[in-house]
């Protein structure tokens, strides 16, 4: 029995998928919409305290002048 040849072409002629490219893109956009909301919420928890501290520091510096 001969050894398999590396890099031999694979025949995809009879292959059919249950979804199209547009289905895949729309599903990816929907998933990104859900995940994006949680990412923005996480960023809000990280950056809002820093912004509040910056505002308080600017008011206290203005009060000291």
N, C-alpha and C positions, 0 to 999 in steps of 0.2 A: 504494500500500500504506500503510495507516494506521500511525502510530507506536505502539509498545507503551505501554500505560498503566502508569505506576508505581503500585505498591500494589495491583495486581489480584490477586484471590484465586487461589490455586493449588488445583487439585482433587486431593485425596489419597484419593479414594474407592477407586481400584483398587490402592492401595499395600498390599503385605503384606511384613512383615519376617520373616527366618528365625529370629528370637529374640523372646522376650517380655520384659516389663519385669522380671519376677522373675529371668530368666536374666541380664539386664544387671546387676541389683543383686548377685546372687550372684557374678558374675565380678568386679565391682568390689571386693567384700569380700575375695575371694581374693587379688586383686592388692594390695590394701591390706595384707593380712596379710603377704605376702612383702616388700613395700617397707618396712613398718613395722618389721620386724626389723632391716633394714639401717640405718634411721634411728636406732633405739635403740642399735645397735652404734656408730654414729658419735658419738652423744651421750655414750656411755660413754667413748670415747677422748678427748673434749674435757673432760668434767667430772671424771673419776676422778683425774687428776693434781692438779686444784685441791682436791679433797676430801682427798687424801693430804697435800698441803701444809698445809691447814688443821689437820688432825689433828696433824701434826708441830709446827706452830707452837704449838698449844695445849699439847702436852706440854712443849715447851721453855719456854714461859711459866710452866707450873706447876712445872717443875724450878727455875726461877730464884727462886721465892718462898721 
